[in-house]
Amino acid sequence: MVNRWSLIVLTVALGIGCLAESVRSLKQVYANDFLIGAALDNRFFQRPYSENEKAIRLLDREFNCVTAENIMKPASIFKSDGTFDFEMTDEFVRVAETLKMDVVGHDDVTTDTPCVGLLPCAQ
């Protein structure tokens, strides 16, 4: 079993480009064991593609699943006028589909998420 700190150090090394291209990726090494994921936040989707190019290459090489950090939480998609805005979530799924990655959710509704107006009982 690889210890947690080894994986963290390896991930950081990959992020700054210290390892050669011939090294097997994390998703290749653990392909038969479990998914290797990355969390993407709203800043990723607010930047132009050119600023994300290195991140996208790293995602494509090392990871086989992604999860949305906050963009799929009610506070991010439910607007004060009672409408929903799925623009960033749609882009998130598009990126995942383009890179042939699984999308893994991690949160539905949290106790600190303002949901007033979203649920009848929250008003």
Secondary structure as GFF3:
##gff-version 3
##sequence-region A 1 123
A	DSSP	alpha_helix	4	15	.	.	.	ID=ss1
A	DSSP	alpha_helix	26	29	.	.	.	ID=ss2
A	DSSP	beta_strand	37	40	.	.	.	ID=ss3
A	DSSP	alpha_helix	42	46	.	.	.	ID=ss4
A	DSSP	alpha_helix	49	62	.	.	.	ID=ss5
A	DSSP	beta_strand	65	68	.	.	.	ID=ss6
A	DSSP	alpha_helix	74	77	.	.	.	ID=ss7
A	DSSP	alpha_helix	87	98	.	.	.	ID=ss8
A	DSSP	beta_strand	102	103	.	.	.	ID=ss9
A	DSSP	three_ten_helix	120	122	.	.	.	ID=ss10
###
